Amino acid sequence: MRITTWNINGFRAAARKGLMAQIERLNPDVLLLQEVRALPEQLEPVHAAPAGWHVHWHPAARPGYSGVAVWSRHPMKIESVGLHNDGSDHEGRLVVTRIGPIRVASVYLPSGSSGEHRQAEKDRWLEEFLPWCEQFTRSRVPTILGGDFNIAHTERDIYHWKSNQNTSGFLPHERAWMTSFLAQGWHDFVRERVGPVDGPYSWWSSRGQARALDRGWRIDYVAGNRAAGKVACEAWIDREAGIAVSDHAPVSVELDVKVE
């Protein structure tokens, strides 16, 4: 089973840039989307309910903002929405589904780059998200958390690390949070596959020639619990799709599981 996560930076804009063709090329069994920035009724019917897919949208209450979705080739059951499953996730940041023998979540953690108030909201999310994640670490159900975490963990995960040590997304306490997350028992599948190299990056600034020169950040992850670690085969970032469609690249993991 192939699971792909992708921050598409606005579904309608991504669709105009060839999103559906790239999805066909990537060929995921499960697609986790972030920053859809649209209500389903604002999309073309072919996109709101695409043929061959079971789809769950969790848009933000604010128009044109945030929002996540899960697309699956197989039937799925929604386990929870938001951190508290009580309708309070008005920014559309988390949805958890069960698809056959696996559990998958589309995650979009807040960015703190637009000011202190948003950094405070990000920090609040991180404080609540870490204990929320722990409930799945020892589950026998392979569990994948896929999405935009808005954190580059180490110097290997950001090209200009020296000049960004006081920048949201690479702040010391955010990096420490990521260390604590992995210490719970989560696998960072891409890093485990590529080893101690610079990159591969999953997001690029629009400034300068960051995209052309591949001077980016790795802030998008497919993370798996211990059970998922036992069945993970491969993981990768598809830079080509990211350059064509979004400012983020899709990140994929292949699991040795089958849905009956």
N, C-alpha and C positions, 0 to 999 in steps of 0.2 A: 504494500500500500504506500502510495506517495502522498505526502502531506506538504503543501506549499503555503507559506504565509507571505503576504505582500501588502505593504502600505502603498495604496495606489494614488494618493494625493488628489482625491476627488474622482468619483466614478465616472461622471459625465465627461470630464476632460480626458480621462484615461481611455474611455470608449472611443473618443474621436481620434486618439493616437494609436489605435490598434490593439486595445486591451484583449478583446476576444480572440484575436489571432494568436497573441502571445500565450493566452491560457491554453489554447489548443496545442501549441508547440510544447509548452511545459508539461501538459498532460497529467495534472494531478488527479488523484482520487478524492482528495479533500482540499479545498481552497479556503484559507483563512484571510479575510480582507480587513484592513484597517483604513481609517480616514476616508470612508465612502462619501461623506459630505452630501448626502442626498436621502430623501425619503423614497421608499420603493415606488410610490405613485408618481414621483418626479422622473422616473426612468422609463425608457422605452420598454414595452412589454417583453421583448426578447431578452432584455437585461434584468428586469425585475423578477421574471420567472423563466430563466433560460432552460431550453429543452435539454433533457437528460440529467438535470440536476435537481436535488432537493435543497432548498434555500431557506435560510433564516436570517432576516435582517434585524439589526438592533441599532437603529439610527439615533443620533442625538436629538434632544428636544429643540435645540437651537438650529434653525435652518442653515444649511451649508457648512456644518461644523462636525468634525470628528465622526463617530459611528463605526461599527464593526459589522461583519457578516460572516456566515459560514455557508459554503457551498459543498455539497457532498454528492458523489455518484450513487451512494447507498442511502437508504432511509436512516434518519437520525432522530434522536430524542433529546429535547432540550432539558438539561439537568438544572441549570441555573443561569440567571442573568444579573450581572453586576456582582459586587463583592458580597452583598447582603441578600440578594434575591428578593428584594422587597419593593422594587420599582423606583429605587433611589438613584439608579445609575443614569442620570439625565444627560450625561455627556456621551453615552454609548461607548463604553470602554471595555466591556468584558461579556462574553457569552460562552457557556460551557455546554458541550454536546456529547452524547454517547453515540458512537457509530459502530455497530457490531461489537467486536471484542476490545475496542479502544475508546479512550476519552480524549477529546480535543477541545482546546479553548482558544478563541481569538482574543488577543490582548492588545490594548493600545494604552500604554501608560502616558500620563500627561507630560507635556513639554514645559520646562520652566524658563524658556528662552525669552518670553515676551515681558517678563517683569517679576518683581518680588512676589506679587500676589499669586502668580502662576507657579513659581517655584515652591511657595508654601503649599499650594494644592498638590503639586507633585510629591512633596515630602509627606503630606498626609496620606496620599495613596500608597507610597512605598511602605509607610509604617503599618498600614492595614493589610497590604498585599502579601507581605512576607509570611505572617502567620496563616493567612488564607492558603498560601501555596503548600504549607507544611502538611496539610491534611491529605495530600495526594502522594507524598513522597514514598510511603510504605505500602501504598495500594498495590494489589496484585494486577490491577487493570493498567495496561500501558497507557500513560497519560502524557500528552503533548501540550505544552503551552507555547503557542506560536504568535509572534507579533512584534510590534515596535515597542521596545522597552525604553527608548530614549536615553540609553546609557551606553557609553563605550567603556568597557570594563578595564582594559589595561592599555599600556602604551602601544601595544601591537594593534589595537583596535581603532586607532585614530592617527592619521598621517601627521598633523601638526600638533602633537601632544604637548610640546613644551609651551606653546603660546595659548593653549586652551585649558590650562589647569584651574583657572578661575571661571570657566565657562560652564553653564548648565549643560548637563549631559556627560561631563567629565570632572565634576566636583569630587573632592576626596570622599565625602560621605556617601555620594551616589555610587562610587566605585566600591566602597566598603560594603554597601548594601548588596551589590552584585556578588561580591565574595561570599557574603552570608547566605544569599540565595543558593549559590552553587554548593555551599557547605551543607545545606539541607539534604543533598543527595541528587540534585538535578544535574543532568548532562547538558553541556553546551556542545551540541553535536558537531557544528561546523568547526569550532576550535579543536575539538578532539580529533577531527579528521585531518585538518591541515597542519596541525602542530604549531610550534612557536615561530611563526612567520608574521611579517607585517601584513595586515588585512586577513582575508579579503574584505573589502568594504561593502556596505549595503546602502549607504546614503551619501550624497554629494551636495555640497552647497552650489547655489547658482552663481556664486561670485567667482570672478577670475576664470581660470580654466580647470577648476577642481574636477569636473566630470571627465574632461578630455584627458587630464593627466592622472586620473584615478587617485586623487588626494581626498579621501573621504573618511567616513566614520563607519564602524560596524556597530549598529544600534538595533538591528533586527535579528531576532533569534528564533530557532526551533529548539526548545529545551524539553527534555524528557525525564520522567522519574526513573527509578531503578528498573522497574518492569519494562519500560520502553527501551532502556539501555541494553537490555538483553536481546532485543529483536531489531535494533537499529542496524542498518547495513551501510548506508552512505548518506552524506549530507553535503550540500553545496549552495553557493550563491550564484544566481544567473545575472551577471552584469549586463548582458546584451538586452534582456527584457527591461531592466531598469532604465537604461539609457533611452530606449524607445518610448516608454510609456509614462514613467514617473520619476521623481527624484530619489526613490528607493528602488532597490532591486529585490526580486522575490528570493526567498530562502526556502529550500526544500530538504526533506528527510525521507528516506526510503525505509519502511519497516517490513520485516518479514512476517506479516500477518495477512490473513485472508478473511473477507467478510462473506459468510455463507448466504 
